[in-house]
């Protein structure tokens, strides 16, 4: 199985399965001298961990990371950083009765056809359990970004038909993050969050699930991140976000709404304030021609409803015989994966930006363009 790595200069490789002994990640390309300890990583993992609210899977995983290499005396050495997270609450018994049935919406069919073997215990490598590795690596990436005064944040902006109020991109990102972390659903709009909770409860009562949308932003970006033609910033962000399990759509700036706008409405007109060029609006979402403009980066990711639902579903077994798929009693699954996807989206955003930042340092010899004094 190839393609378990992500990034160019700042590169992560994740490993492990949902019900294996452990999962982990190796980070290559982290600059030396970055203050780093397990508390930095575990604080991020705590946001993604399951079993904290009625709106996520009841599986209890503390997700305590251990750093095995790449850090000495509290600072990164420049060597590969190896992080391991031991699985503590895996219950594979629930998957034995259904191991030969093709689970609707899951990887059982495609993995079996492609590799001839499939780890049915919790989805194996296809499980969202792997995203803990991304969050751990993202915690390192976010510390690097903060060194350059760049902040990222993600939040839940829709569940089913319930939409949160769109946030003003000029709002202090620290306030957005604080409001996000204070809510069980990672939604900074408290009123919308209550309606989201009600929608999720209704879906659970019906034995069903709901999809959702996660928004993300980054403030403090310099002009110039991203490289034409195949390393455009939004292209790498799209690749990162669509690699997250259950993701089904990606937008940057106005996204699909741009298709219904005129050029005069969508164009972000330039202005100069205090000898700094910027745009009056930000319909483009912080990029032009695949390169950051210095305006806030803004995008969103759509997640499908979880495939594991309590309702019986018709299917076939691995031999092609008709079968009914029913989750065994006591099965543990998220009713809306978009909730726990919030810290994952934030992590993937940070990973893309750090990689672009490091690549940009080799772009040219002279100083960045700036308006000259009159």
N, C-alpha and C positions, 0 to 999 in steps of 0.2 A: 504494500500500500504506500504509494508515493504522496507527495504534496502535503506534508505535515508541518511545513515551515512557512513563515510569512515575514516579508520585509527584505530590504536590500542591505543597508549598512547596519541598521538596528534590526536584528533578525531573531525571531523566536521559533523554536521547534517544540511542539507539545507532544506528550505521549500519555498512554494509559487509557483504560476503559472504565465505564460507569461502575461496574461491579468487580473490577480488578482490585489488587491490593492497594494500589495508589495511582495517582495521576501526577503529572509534573510538567515543567517547562524548562528549557534551556534558552537563555538569552545571550546572543552573541552580538558584539559591537557596542556594548554600553561603555561610554567614556569612563576613564578612571577618575577617582576623586569625588564621586557622588556619594553624599551621606545616605546610607541605606541600612535598615534593619528589618527584622521580621514584623515589627509593629506596623511599619508602613504598608506591608503587603497584607497582613491580617485585617487591618482596618478596612481595606478595599474588599477583601473576600467576605467580610461580615455583611456587607451590603447585598451581595449576591446569594448568600447562604439560604437554603430552604428552611421550611418549618417554623417560620417566625410569625406568620399571620394566617388566618383562615383562607386567604386568597392565593396561597402557594402550596406546593406539595408538602405533605407532613414529614417527608424524609428528614431525619435529623443529622445534619452534617455540620460540625463546628468549623470545618475548613481552616485548620491551623497549618500554616505553611512553615517549612523549615528551609533555610538557605544552606545548601551543601557546598557551594564554591563561589568564587568571584568577589567575595567581600572579606576585607581584613581590617581590623581595628575600626569597624564602623563605616568604612568607605569602600566603594567599588575599586577593584584593582585593574580593570580593563580586560580581565580574563572572563571566560564564559561564566554566567551566573546560573547555577542549577538550583531549582526550587522544587520541592516535593510536597505533596499534600496527600496524606493517607486517608483512604476511604474507611469510614467507621460504621455506617448504618446501611449497608447494602443487604437486601433480602432477595436473593435470586430464586427462592422457592416459588414466588408468585408467577414466574415466567415459565416454569416447567410445563404446566397444562396447556400453554398456548404456543409453545416453541415451534410447532410444525404448521401453524396457521399464518398466512400472510396478513400481517396487521395493516388495515387500511391507513394510508397516510404515513406509513413508517418506512424505514430503510430495508426491511426484511427482504423484499423481492429484489431490489436493485443490488444490494450487497451480495446476496446469494448468487445471483446470476453473474455478477462481475468477478467475484473472488472464489466462488464455490464453497464458501464457508461464511457463517455469520454468528457473531457472539450475541445471542438473543437476550442475555442478561442485562436488562435495562437499556438495551440499544447498543451496548458495547461502545465502539468508537464513534458511532453516530449520535450518541447521547449528548444532551446539552450539558452533562456533567463536565465535558471537556472545556466548557467556557470558563470554568474556574481558573484554568491555566492562562487564559487570555487576560482575565482580571488581575491575576498576579503579575504578569508582565506589564500590563497597563499601569499598575501602581508605580513601577519603576519608571515607565515613560512619563507619567504625570510629574514625577519629581524632577526629571530633566527639564520638562517644559516650564515648571515653576522657577527653575534656575534662570530662565530667560523671560520671566514674567508673563508666561502664557498660561491661561486657565481654560480648562474644558469642563463641560457639564452636559448631562443628559437627563431627560425626564419623560414621564409617561404623558402623552398628550391626547390619546384617544383609546377607548375600549368599546368595541362594538360600535354602536351609534352614538355614544356619549363622547363629546369633544370638550377638551379644556380650552379656556380662553387663551388665545395666542399671546405670548409674552412679548413685550417690547424689547427689541434686540439691544436697545440702549440701556436697558435696566442693568444694574450692577449684577454681574454673574455670580458674585458671592451670595447675594440675596436669593437669586434663583436656586442655587445649590442648597442653601440653608432651608428654604421652604420645601424643596424636593425631599431632602433627607428627613424632614420632620413628619412626612406622610407615609403611611403603610404601603401605599401604591406607588410611591415615588412621583406623585403628581403635585406640583406646586399650587394648583388651583383647588383649594379645599372644597368648594361647592361641587365642582365637577367630580372630584374624587369620591364624594359621597354617592353621587349618581352612578359612578363606575362600580363601586362596591355593591350597590343594589343590583346592577345589571349582571355582575358576576355571580351573585347569590342566586338570582333567578335562573341563570344558565346551569349552575350546579344542581339546583333543585330539579331541573329537567333532565339531568344526566348529560348535559352538553358542555360546550366550552366556547370561549370568545377570543377573537383576534384583537390586536391593538396596534398603536403607532407610538414609536419612541422618537422624540426630537433630540437633537444635539446641537451644541454651539461651542465655539472657541473664541476667546477674546485675547487681544494682545499679539496677534500674529503679525510678523513682518511682511512686507511686500516681497514676493518672489518665491514662495514655496510651491513646488510642483515643477515638473519638467515635461515639455512637449516631446514626442507626440504620444507616447504610450505610458508615460508616468505622470499624466495630469493629476493634479491633486484630487479633483472630484472623482476621477476614474479609480484611483487607488482607494479612496473612501468607499466608493460603491463596491469594489471588490472585497474590501474588509467587511462591510456591513452585510453583504449578501452571502458571506461565508458563515455567518452566525446561523445556527440551527433555527428553522422555522421562519426565517426572513423571506419575504416575498416581494418587496418593493423598496426602492431607494429614490429619494429626491434631494436636490440641492437647491437652495434658494426657493423660488416660486415653483420649481419642479414642473409637474404636469399642468399646473395652472398657467404656466407661461405659454402653453399652446393656445390658450384662449385670450391672450393679451395682444395688444398692438405693440409695435416697436417703440412708439413714443411713450407708451405707458411702462414698458419693461426696462428701457434703457436707464441706467444709473448715471446721472449727469455728474461730471466732475466739478469740484470746487477746491479752493485752497484756503486753509485756515492755519494761521501761524506758520506759514511756509511749509505746510504739510498738505500734500494732495490726497484728497479722499473723495468719496461719492456722496451725493445728497441722500440717496436711497440705497437699498441693498437688495434689490430684486434678484440679483445674480447669486446671492448667498455667500459672498466673500471671495469669489474667484472670477477671473477673466482669462479665457484661453487656457484654462487648466492651471493657472498660477494665482496664488493668493494676492488679494488687493490691499490687505491691511485692515479691511472692514471685518466685522464679526463673521465667522464662518457659521452657517446655519443650514441644517438639513434634517431629514427625518427618515425613519426606517419602518416599514410595515411588516407586521408579524401575523402569520396565519393563526387560526384557532388551533389549540393542541389537538392532535389526532386521537389521543387516548381519552375516550369518553365512556360514560357508564351505559350508554344505550347499546343494545345488540346491533352488530353490523354484519351484513352478508359478505363472505369472502370465499377463498379456496385454500386448501392446504398445499404444501410444497409439491404434492403429486398432481395437483390440479382438480382434486375432488371438491365438490361444494362443501362449505363449512360455515358455521356461524361463529363470529368472533365476539367473545364476551370477556371483559376484564375480570380476572379472578377477584373474589372478595378480599378486601384489604389492600388492593392496589393503590399506589401513591403517585399522583400526577398533578401537574399544575392546571388549574382551570383557565388561566390566561398567562401564557409564557412571556408576554410583553412586559409584565411587571418586573420579573427578575432579569429581563434583557436590558433594563436601563443601565446598570453598571457595566454590562458587557459592551453596549454601544459606546459608552463613555471611554472604556478601555481601548476599543478598536480605533476610535477617533484619535486618542493620544498616541497610539502606536504608529499610525499613519503620519501624524504630524512630526513626531520625533525623527522618523526615518527621513522625511522630506527636509527637516531642519538640518540634519547632518549632511545630507546630499547637497543642500544649498550652499554649505560652507566651502564647497569645491567648485562653485559655479563661475567665479570670476576673481580677478586679482584686485581691481580697483574698488573704491568705496561705493556704497549704494547711492543711487540717484537721489538728489534732493533739490528743491528749488534754490536757486542762488539768490543771495541778497541783491536787491535792486541797487 
